[in-house]
Amino acid sequence: MKKLNLTMEDVLKRLEKNEISSEEAKKELRILTIEKIENAALDIHRKYRRGIPEVVFGEGKEVNDIVKIVKILVERNGYALVTKLNNYSKIVSQLKGLQLDYNKKAKTLLVKKKNHVFPKNGKIGIIAAGTADIPAAEEARVAAGVMGCEVFKAYDVGISALHRVFEPLKMMMEKNVSAIVVVAGMEGALPSVVSGLVDVPVIGVPTSAGYGIGEKGVGALTTMLQTCSPGLAVVNIDNGFGAGIFAGLIARRSKHG
């Protein structure tokens, strides 16, 4: 594998000093965009192009492949995030010298260079209806953290005792959050309720908690898609990551205008 030593900043500095032409700079930046390692093609600079980092989906991948991908992403970007990771114990010994933050509930692994800091990019809220919904909520929290968000959370505040949700909502609105992620299984009604009470975008995450005709999240997803409360967007079943990223984009835009 040919190792790339240049970074985007290197190319831009050389262009600024007139050491290379604009055409040469474009060529080098295109080369830097993708880095191939065996069966993987890494979109190294996705965070610069889209404001969203490339994330490693861990489920189904071999340990050695995950380690190789993570090391390159950390080298290039300072960090790497792995989601749906089921074999953390087999990976940890191969990532020595790096800062590891494994979230057992979310099954996420955040790998960073020591002292790496994410820039601050606004505030969001995360609400989970029941304790069975916490894994997806935690995945959303980790994803939003990588986006630079300050996260305020409230768990186990579902509609079976609806009064529990009002105090956390009041707190989140006082903190001036830009969006709220609401995670719910079973009938999935909580996102619609929250959306009807606040003046910020709400992202609904249906979870696979449930049984019978609506099992595996189908009931919750259907309810959220059928909402009559404007301002609610819905991601796929158990997709806490997608919700956290979406909320992070909203928060970043709200902060920077």
Secondary structure, 3 states (H helix, E strand, C coil): CCCCCCCHHHHHHHHHCCCCCHHHHHHHHHHHHEEEECCEEEECCHHHHHCCCCCEECCCCCHHHHHHHHHHHHHHHCEEEEECCCCHHHHHHHCCCCEEEEECCCCEEEEECCCCCCCCCCEEEEEECCHHHHHHHHHHHHHHHHCCCEEEEEECCCHHHHHHHHHHHHHHHHCCCCCEEEEECCCCCHHHHHHCCCCCCEEEEECCCCCHHHHHHHHHHHHHHCCCCCCEEECCCCCHHHHHHHHHHHHHHHHHC
